Amino acid sequence: MYSFEGHFRRKPVQSLRGASRKEERDSLLQRVQAERQKREDHRVRNESAVKIQKFYRGYRERKRQKDLLRHKFDASVQVMQRENHVGVAKLYDLSLKLCHFYSDSEDGTRMVWLCQQLIKQKTQYVQELNKLPYKGLQQRKHLLYLCLRYLSSIAQSSHPIAIPMRILELFTTTGSYQDVSVLKSIWWHLVENGYFICMRQLLNAKVPSSLERSNTPPTPVAASIYDLIMSPISFAASTNDRKFSNFILANVSIALLCPAYSEQISQFLLPAMAYGKYPFPFVDLIHALIDQTSSSPQANSSLTQEKRKKDSAGRLEVTPWLMGAFITLGDKYLESLTGVDFVHYLKIIERLFPILPALSRDDNDEEEDSASEEEMETDFKDCDINKLQELGEACLQILDSQIFIQKVISHITQKMEVAVINSVSVICHQLLSKHRFSVHKRRLLYSLAFNSQFVRCLWVACVDVSTTSATGSKTTLLQMLCRGLPLLDSDINRVVPILSTFCSMFSHSLHTLHDADFFGDLNDKGKKDKGSSMPFTLMELVPMTIVLRDVCLGIIELAHPDAKPSINEDYRTALKKTGFQERAKDNQKDTMSKAQWSYLFKVTAGLVRQLYTRDARQHFCPFHHWLSDRVKIQAEGPSQIYRANQSVFTRRPFRTMQSLTKTQYEDEGPPLSNKDVKNLVILTELPFVVSFEERVKIFQKLIQKDRDDQQGDLVHFMSGQSIGVTIRRNYIYEDAFDKLSPENEPNLKLKMRVQLVNAAGLDEVGVDGGGIFREFLSQLLKTGFDPNRGFFSQTTDHFLYPNPQSSILVENFTEHFYFLGRILGKALYENMLIELPFASFFLSKLLSRYGGDLDIHHLASLDPQMYKNLLFLKHYDGSVEDLGLDFSTVESQFGETKMEELKPGGRNIPVTSSNRIEYIHLMADYKINKQIRPHCIAFRKGLSDLINLEWLRMFDHHELQVLISGAPVPIDLDDMKRHTHYSGGYTDDHPVIQVFWKVVEQFTEDQKRKLLKFVTSCSRPPLLGFKDLYPALAIHYGGSESDRLPTASTCMNLLKLPEILDERTMRQKLLYAVESEAGFELS
């Protein structure tokens, strides 16, 4: 508080007593702690000094004793040399002394001298050792171990190695021991102390490099080293001791097979072990490796080399070289493997295969993954990448051998072994996903793909693989995938390889099956004949397609969930106490890489699309079978995928869809939500799971968004930027081709206004508010696609496709096809229906993602007779040569015949039984692709100038035809009545309107279509019903004069109907008006 005396500060207290002798508490504690630490340091120094002194005294004494023994050894040797006599007892004593003082750097000469004497008196020395069984055994072990040490120390020098190698040979022969257990103990001791490592060092140092691959030793030294390597291996095989054999072969693998090969090992040792004079115990190697290799190949392959070494803890290191050695050693014995040995053989390959570096990568693979390349660079950066590639290719050649494939197929078809199916599926999955091999590039893959029973077994395995829940009930993993539930690591490793292999194999077999083979001859029960090459009946395919479709949707859900699930911490703890393993969504990316999800989705969705395409060509599934209740995509809902920028709605690699929301569109607007990304994947990959009507709405909304951006708002007020052209009615195509060319009108998306000129050269009456343009576009398309003009031809079923001979008619034929593509795109862009019946194969070309080329399956829609003849040739049992065919075809061009070769020199190559499949596919390719390739490319480019082809790919070729021409369904008069508006005094209950509808109801379907075309310029009803017709259909009062004809303003979808109350007159007037086709001059 403040003083009332005016002093607001406290004055410091002055002490005149001097410095206090009392020590502060903190300083006291610090001083005591420092003294305590000083005493502790002194004690530690004393203890350390004692230990150092003790160690030094021990070292000094040991050195003194060794020097003393060494001096006695030398003295004894000198005495023996003077007396020229070496006694056995003295040898035993000298060997004991040498074992105590031996040093690699000092006692090499003494070791050689002793070994020489032991070789001379081997029998007597062994007898001396046998008198003392335990000490004699230890003496042998120690002496042989010293020989190994000596050999290791001089491996890189020029010192002779024959004498110590001879000692190893003499003292490890089976004939030297009556008791096998003694030799077993010796070998165990030597191998445990680096016997095979020493042999590897000798082999690399003493055998020359640059060898040709051979199982014959190139030098005598190589032969001796080879004998020493095989000696313990052969002995272990003869003992029938599983534990001892596993120990020996595991150490062989660790020392010789796992490290990177030297030339001596790859060119000599491995061939000698596999095909040399000693039979290699390959079955014993299988038993050793089945216990040593990890049961989790994915875990091994994800570790770096350094981590694998640290985690091995005495187990062998899984490397590509072990895989190569195992495959090489087993090649000779593969055919003799039976039963469980072959199953274990496959299991080891399954575990070792993931460590092989990627051997191949398709250039056109849009999901190229560099993870494996980075792993190879980090794991094996000290090794030659080319050698690894050669090693992997050598392994695959053996796996592609006829013997291996026959063994696999026999175990699957005869024994139905699940373990074999699982292992083979993992191997195939690695070849397809990691190594990026196409099925047709590896014999193993295509041989299994064409084996119907293997494909069936794969599907059964997919369906049967299950997991046990916390309640003890079993749930199949496919069901969990279908629901989009995350899986445990172990479950992923069990189901993904089988499912992806099944999809790849079945998909490849479907590529080679013609529709006739696919559908076959059905019996009364809907099942196919036994001779069919299809793995499944059509009845089996129906439920399979549902499962595969839902798996695709489940994978999409896993990759792009609507919301991240959260689990309460107390609930998490309770689950752990019950022993339940939590399937953590947060660890999803750690358990399965994006590339693995991507590949699984890619092959599964590809198979689903193939089956859907077959069903679209010839239905075998029920109506609405492909629709999914789980997909809730509504065109009316708010979404960023309808943005005007066309790059949003684009098919992209599945694994990169996540980046769409963060990086790619930062400058183009708000990011896509997970829901939008998921919907986008579905619409670009599996659009058929969404109803056709909803996809039409989405398509129209995409176009409307783009049209609003291109044309602006002023277009509704007959202003703004637009295209204005004057077209002569009698020369519609010629004028349009000239005035609407890319040079004159680069942007055809703008609003177009047309002035038609009649045959008299006068402008036709009417201002184009949209109706004249639609009539012009309709007539232009009808003229441009008229077969008489020559750009398009008709199939036998009167469907349109590009005329192969149009290139003869006009020089710049591709410009005309580009123009026709643009005009068809303009019709779609303006939501117009045009009645043009296109051939299904041509529409499939427009929708194709792969350059527009199709396979033989589509030939039937072009030339059914040709397709039938080619199938006849495929199954022809007689002599194909008698048919007189060659690799050429004759075409008739305007009365002249021209020979076209299907391949170079084809006219001189006869078709035989061996090359008829090639002939069939080349002929189909010529007819359906080569002849009209430039036509279709130009047409696609013109179409894509207005319509994003990804939008059209939401539809199959049947649906695209409906999108272009409308559905060939009867006109629904009730729907038409409900959505017709009335004006000028008319109402729905007006007598004239009542008479009008009564007359129209009596019209034939053809007359109704003519009426609809008269009013709207199109004879087919709108795709989504009359409610979506814009402007809405309307009937306006057309005056009281009964002699007037009904007129129409197609730009407004407006019918001007005079006041006619008589049914007969109404019918006459209507029919006269709709059948006159007088354009806009009728009124």
Sequence and secondary structure as in RCSB ss.txt:
>XXXX:A:sequence
MYSFEGHFRRKPVQSLRGASRKEERDSLLQRVQAERQKREDHRVRNESAVKIQKFYRGYRERKRQKDLLRHKFDA
SVQVMQRENHVGVAKLYDLSLKLCHFYSDSEDGTRMVWLCQQLIKQKTQYVQELNKLPYKGLQQRKHLLYLCLRY
LSSIAQSSHPIAIPMRILELFTTTGSYQDVSVLKSIWWHLVENGYFICMRQLLNAKVPSSLERSNTPPTPVAASI
YDLIMSPISFAASTNDRKFSNFILANVSIALLCPAYSEQISQFLLPAMAYGKYPFPFVDLIHALIDQTSSSPQAN
SSLTQEKRKKDSAGRLEVTPWLMGAFITLGDKYLESLTGVDFVHYLKIIERLFPILPALSRDDNDEEEDSASEEE
METDFKDCDINKLQELGEACLQILDSQIFIQKVISHITQKMEVAVINSVSVICHQLLSKHRFSVHKRRLLYSLAF
NSQFVRCLWVACVDVSTTSATGSKTTLLQMLCRGLPLLDSDINRVVPILSTFCSMFSHSLHTLHDADFFGDLNDK
GKKDKGSSMPFTLMELVPMTIVLRDVCLGIIELAHPDAKPSINEDYRTALKKTGFQERAKDNQKDTMSKAQWSYL
FKVTAGLVRQLYTRDARQHFCPFHHWLSDRVKIQAEGPSQIYRANQSVFTRRPFRTMQSLTKTQYEDEGPPLSNK
DVKNLVILTELPFVVSFEERVKIFQKLIQKDRDDQQGDLVHFMSGQSIGVTIRRNYIYEDAFDKLSPENEPNLKL
KMRVQLVNAAGLDEVGVDGGGIFREFLSQLLKTGFDPNRGFFSQTTDHFLYPNPQSSILVENFTEHFYFLGRILG
KALYENMLIELPFASFFLSKLLSRYGGDLDIHHLASLDPQMYKNLLFLKHYDGSVEDLGLDFSTVESQFGETKME
ELKPGGRNIPVTSSNRIEYIHLMADYKINKQIRPHCIAFRKGLSDLINLEWLRMFDHHELQVLISGAPVPIDLDD
MKRHTHYSGGYTDDHPVIQVFWKVVEQFTEDQKRKLLKFVTSCSRPPLLGFKDLYPALAIHYGGSESDRLPTAST
CMNLLKLPEILDERTMRQKLLYAVESEAGFELS
>XXXX:A:secstr
   TTS  S       S S     HHHHHHHHHHHHHHHHHHHHHHHHHHHHHHHHHHHHHHHHHHHHHHHHHHH
HHHHHHHHT   HHHHHHHHHHHHHH  TTT HHHHHHHHHHHHHTHHHHHHHHHTSHHHHHHHHHHHHHHHHHH
HHHHTTSSS  HHHHHHHHHTT GGG SSHHHHHHHHHHHHHTTHHHHHHHHHHHHS SS  S SS SSHHHHHH
HHHHHHHHHHHHHHT HHHHHHHHHHHIIIIISS   HHIIIIIHHHHHHSSS   HHHHHHHHHHHS S HHHH
HHS HHHHHHHHTTS    HHHHHHHHHHHTTTGGG  HHHHHHHHHHHHHHGGGS      TT TT   HHHHH
HHHHSTTS HHHHHHHHHHHHHHHTSHHHHHHHHHHHHTT  HHHHHHHHHHHHIIIIIS   GGG HHHHHHHT
 HHHHHHHHHHHHH EEE TTS EEEHHHHHHHT    HHHHHHHHHHHHHHHHHHHHHHHT  HHHHH  B TT
S B TT   SS HHHHHHHHHHHHHHHHHHHHHHS SS     HHHHHHHHHTT     GGGHHHHS HHHHHHH
HHHHHHHHHHHHHHHHHS  S TTTT  TT    TTS  GGG S TTSS    GGGGGGGGTTTTTTTSS   HH
HHHHHHHHHH GGGS HHHHHHHHHHHHHHHHHHHH SGGGGT SSEEEEEEEGGGHHHHHHHHTSTTT S TTS
EEEEEEE TTS B SS  SSHHHHHHHHHHHHHHT GGGSSEEE TT  EEE TTHHHH TTHHHHHHHHHHHHH
HHHHTT      B HHHHHHHH SSTT   GGGHHHH HHHHHHHHHHHT  S GGGG  BSEEEEEETTEEEEE
ESSTTGGGSB  TTTHHHHHHHHHHIIIIITTHHHHHHHHHHHHTTS HHHHTTS HHHHHHHHH       HHH
HHHT EEETT  TT HHHHHHHHHHHTS HHHHHHHHHHHHS SS  TT GGG SS  EEEE  S TT   EEET
TTTEEEE     HHHHHHHHHHHHHH  GGG  
